[in-house]
Amino acid sequence: MIEKIKRVMQNPNIKLFMVLFKRVDIPNASAAIAYYAMLAIFPMIIVAAALLPIFGVTTDVALDYLQTALPGTIYRMVVPIVKSILSQSGVGALSLSLIVTLWSLSRVIVTVRNAQNQIFDYEPKNVAIVERLISLLWMVVVLGAMGALIVLASIGSMILTALPIDQMFVQRLESAKVLIVFVGLFFGMGLFNWVLPGKKPRLIWALVGTAVEVLALLLLSKLFGYYVAIAGRTYSFYQAVGSVIILLIWLDLIATVIMLSTLVMAFLDEKWPGDGGIRTLWAKIREDSSQ
């Protein structure tokens, strides 16, 4: 049995994956991403509360898409807090929330970008402030693209309702929320995976990594409900603390999925870098394995 395990571990593909895996401390990177994401969530909701009416999106529509995107248990924990925040208003709260949101999200993007660069063995050439500005720019692009898709979907249904179109067709479009969330998630994460790393993977491998990532996130949203049903009783000593702990665990798992999908992209890009690409690491591993 031990000999079989040794032979498996000597496989060049396994050795390549392990080299990439050891380049970054995934648990620590995931924990940092989850921490900053947690800091950004509620200020982001306050900012959204001020912006949604401008685009004609009601609170019910926003919660409807939120329910589609989140696991049921997480949604039930978050929705009372979301409704409470959405009922508040104030320029001061909005300004402070916008600052906290931008700072927290920029830290999320920087942490993800640094981890991706470590996996791709890329040393950034820009100074820290430039890296932060680049991260903020791509954060705005990705979030703007995903938000625009949801806004167009919600406003589009209103426009179609006013037009002389078969209402059955309109209802079918409105029932396609899961598809809209999937497309928005795939498009946003695709931009995230292809553009964010300092060393750009081939587009085909970025799409493959994104497909793995989105499917893993959808599977996670389904399986996480079973975990909460068991672990929720453990944290029931104080509901607010329990909700925060479970939400942090969920964000940590999402960050882990993002890191693992980056490993998939780096693995494929190292083996098949495309025209003009140099497979230095893969060639070295193959040479060592043949000796």
C-alpha positions in Angstrom: 0.0 0.0 0.0 2.8 2.4 0.9 4.6 1.6 -2.3 1.5 2.4 -4.3 1.2 5.7 -2.6 4.8 6.5 -3.3 4.3 5.7 -7.0 1.3 7.9 -7.1 3.2 10.8 -5.5 6.0 10.4 -8.0 3.6 11.0 -10.9 4.7 14.2 -12.6 1.2 15.7 -12.5 0.9 15.1 -8.8 4.3 16.6 -8.2 3.5 19.6 -10.3 0.3 20.2 -8.3 2.1 19.8 -5.0 4.8 22.3 -6.0 2.0 24.9 -6.9 0.1 24.0 -3.7 3.1 24.7 -1.5 3.7 28.1 -3.0 0.9 29.7 -0.9 -0.5 29.2 2.6 -4.1 28.6 1.6 -5.6 28.5 5.1 -4.0 31.8 6.2 -4.9 33.5 2.8 -8.5 32.2 3.1 -8.8 33.5 6.6 -7.5 36.9 5.7 -9.9 37.1 2.7 -12.9 36.1 4.9 -12.0 38.6 7.6 -11.9 41.6 5.2 -15.0 40.3 3.3 -16.8 40.2 6.6 -15.8 43.8 7.3 -17.1 44.9 3.9 -20.5 43.1 3.9 -22.6 45.4 6.0 -21.2 48.8 4.9 -21.7 47.5 1.3 -25.4 46.9 2.1 -25.8 50.5 3.3 -24.2 51.7 0.1 -26.5 49.4 -1.9 -29.6 50.8 0.0 -28.8 54.3 -1.2 -28.1 53.2 -4.8 -30.9 50.7 -5.4 -33.7 53.3 -5.7 -31.7 55.3 -8.3 -31.7 52.2 -10.6 -35.3 51.4 -9.9 -34.5 48.2 -8.0 -36.8 47.6 -5.0 -35.7 46.0 -1.8 -37.9 42.9 -2.5 -36.2 42.4 -5.9 -32.7 42.7 -4.3 -33.6 40.2 -1.5 -35.1 37.9 -4.2 -31.7 37.7 -6.0 -29.9 37.5 -2.6 -32.0 34.5 -1.7 -31.1 32.8 -5.0 -27.4 33.5 -4.5 -27.0 32.5 -0.8 -27.5 29.2 1.0 -30.9 29.1 2.7 -29.5 29.1 6.2 -27.2 32.0 5.5 -30.0 33.9 3.9 -32.3 33.4 6.9 -29.5 34.7 9.2 -28.7 37.7 7.0 -32.1 38.9 5.8 -33.3 40.5 9.2 -30.0 42.5 9.3 -30.3 43.4 5.7 -33.9 44.7 6.1 -32.9 46.7 9.2 -30.0 48.3 7.3 -32.0 49.0 4.2 -34.6 50.8 6.3 -32.0 53.3 7.5 -30.8 56.3 5.7 -28.4 59.2 6.1 -25.6 60.9 4.2 -23.1 60.5 7.1 -23.7 56.8 7.3 -23.5 56.4 3.6 -20.2 58.3 3.3 -18.6 56.3 6.1 -19.9 53.0 4.7 -18.5 53.9 1.3 -15.1 54.5 2.7 -15.1 51.3 4.8 -16.5 49.3 1.9 -13.8 50.5 -0.5 -11.0 49.9 2.0 -12.2 46.4 3.0 -12.9 45.3 -0.6 -9.5 46.7 -1.7 -7.9 44.5 1.0 -9.9 41.5 -0.2 -8.7 42.1 -3.8 -5.1 42.7 -2.7 -5.0 39.5 -0.6 -6.4 37.4 -3.4 -4.1 39.0 -5.9 -1.0 38.4 -3.7 -2.0 34.7 -3.2 -2.6 34.3 -7.0 0.8 35.9 -7.7 2.4 33.5 -5.3 0.7 30.5 -7.0 1.9 31.7 -10.4 5.3 32.5 -9.0 5.0 36.1 -10.1 6.8 39.0 -8.5 4.9 42.3 -8.9 6.9 45.1 -10.5 4.7 47.9 -9.2 4.9 49.6 -5.8 2.3 48.9 -3.1 0.2 52.0 -3.7 0.0 51.2 -7.5 -1.0 47.6 -6.7 -3.8 49.0 -4.4 -5.1 51.3 -7.1 -5.1 48.6 -9.7 -7.0 46.3 -7.3 -9.6 49.0 -6.6 -10.0 49.5 -10.4 -10.7 45.9 -11.1 -12.9 45.6 -8.0 -15.1 48.4 -9.4 -15.1 46.7 -12.9 -16.1 43.3 -11.6 -18.7 44.5 -9.1 -20.1 46.9 -11.6 -20.5 44.2 -14.3 -22.2 41.8 -11.9 -24.4 44.6 -10.5 -25.3 45.8 -14.0 -26.5 42.4 -15.0 -28.8 42.1 -12.0 -30.1 45.7 -12.5 -30.8 45.0 -16.2 -32.5 41.8 -15.3 -34.8 43.5 -12.8 -35.6 46.6 -14.9 -35.8 44.5 -18.1 -38.7 42.5 -16.6 -40.6 45.8 -15.8 -40.0 47.1 -19.4 -41.2 43.8 -20.9 -44.3 43.8 -18.7 -45.3 47.2 -20.2 -44.8 46.1 -23.8 -47.4 44.1 -25.8 -45.6 40.8 -25.3 -47.0 37.5 -24.1 -46.9 37.7 -20.3 -46.1 33.9 -20.1 -42.8 34.7 -21.8 -42.2 37.5 -19.3 -42.9 35.1 -16.4 -40.5 32.6 -17.7 -37.8 35.2 -17.9 -38.5 36.3 -14.3 -38.3 32.7 -13.2 -34.8 32.4 -14.6 -33.2 34.0 -11.5 -30.9 31.1 -11.0 -29.5 31.3 -14.5 -29.0 35.1 -14.1 -27.1 34.6 -10.9 -25.0 31.8 -12.5 -24.2 34.0 -15.6 -23.4 37.0 -13.4 -21.2 34.9 -11.1 -19.4 33.2 -14.0 -18.8 36.5 -15.8 -17.6 38.3 -12.7 -15.3 35.5 -11.5 -14.1 35.0 -15.1 -12.9 38.6 -15.2 -11.5 38.2 -11.6 -9.5 35.1 -12.6 -8.2 36.3 -15.9 -7.3 39.9 -15.2 -6.4 40.0 -11.5 -3.3 37.8 -11.4 -0.1 39.6 -12.3 0.8 36.7 -14.7 -2.2 36.3 -17.0 -3.2 32.7 -17.6 -4.4 31.7 -21.1 -8.0 32.7 -21.5 -9.1 29.1 -22.0 -7.6 28.0 -18.7 -9.1 31.0 -17.0 -12.5 29.9 -18.2 -11.9 26.3 -17.2 -10.8 27.5 -13.7 -13.9 29.8 -13.5 -16.2 26.9 -14.4 -14.7 24.7 -11.7 -15.0 27.7 -9.3 -18.6 28.5 -10.0 -19.7 24.8 -9.8 -17.8 24.4 -6.6 -19.5 27.5 -5.1 -22.9 26.3 -6.1 -22.2 22.9 -4.6 -20.9 24.6 -1.5 -24.1 26.6 -1.1 -26.1 23.4 -1.2 -23.8 21.4 1.2 -23.3 24.3 3.6 -27.0 24.0 4.7 -26.4 20.5 6.0 -23.3 21.8 8.0 -25.3 24.6 9.5 -28.1 22.3 10.5 -25.5 20.4 12.6 -23.1 23.1 13.7 -25.9 25.7 14.3 -26.9 23.9 17.5 -23.3 24.1 18.7 -23.3 27.9 18.3 -26.9 28.4 19.6 -25.7 29.7 23.0 -25.9 33.2 21.6 -27.6 33.7 18.2 -25.7 36.8 17.1 -22.3 35.3 17.8 -23.4 32.0 16.2 -24.5 33.8 13.1 -21.2 35.7 12.8 -19.2 32.5 13.3 -21.2 30.6 10.7 -20.9 33.5 8.2 -17.1 33.7 8.7 -16.8 29.9 8.1 -18.9 30.3 4.9 -16.7 33.2 3.6 -13.5 31.2 4.5 -14.8 28.3 2.4 -15.5 30.6 -0.5 -12.0 32.0 -0.3 -10.6 28.4 -0.2 -12.6 27.6 -3.4 -11.1 30.7 -5.1 -7.6 29.6 -4.1 -8.1 26.0 -5.3 -9.5 27.2 -8.7 -6.4 29.4 -9.1 -4.3 26.3 -8.5 -6.3 24.5 -11.3 -5.6 27.5 -13.7 -1.9 27.5 -12.8 -1.6 23.8 -13.2 -3.2 23.9 -16.7 -1.2 27.0 -17.7 2.1 25.4 -16.7 1.4 22.2 -18.6 -0.1 23.9 -21.7 1.1 27.5 -21.8 0.2 28.0 -25.5 2.3 29.4 -28.3 5.5 30.8 -27.2 5.0 29.7 -23.6 7.9 28.2 -21.6 7.1 25.2 -19.4 10.1 25.6 -17.1 8.7 24.0 -14.0 6.9 21.2 -15.9 10.0 20.4 -17.9 12.1 20.2 -14.7 9.6 17.9 -13.0 9.4 15.6 -16.0 13.2 15.5 -16.1 13.5 14.7 -12.4 10.8 11.9 -12.7 12.6 10.2 -15.6 15.9 9.9 -13.7 
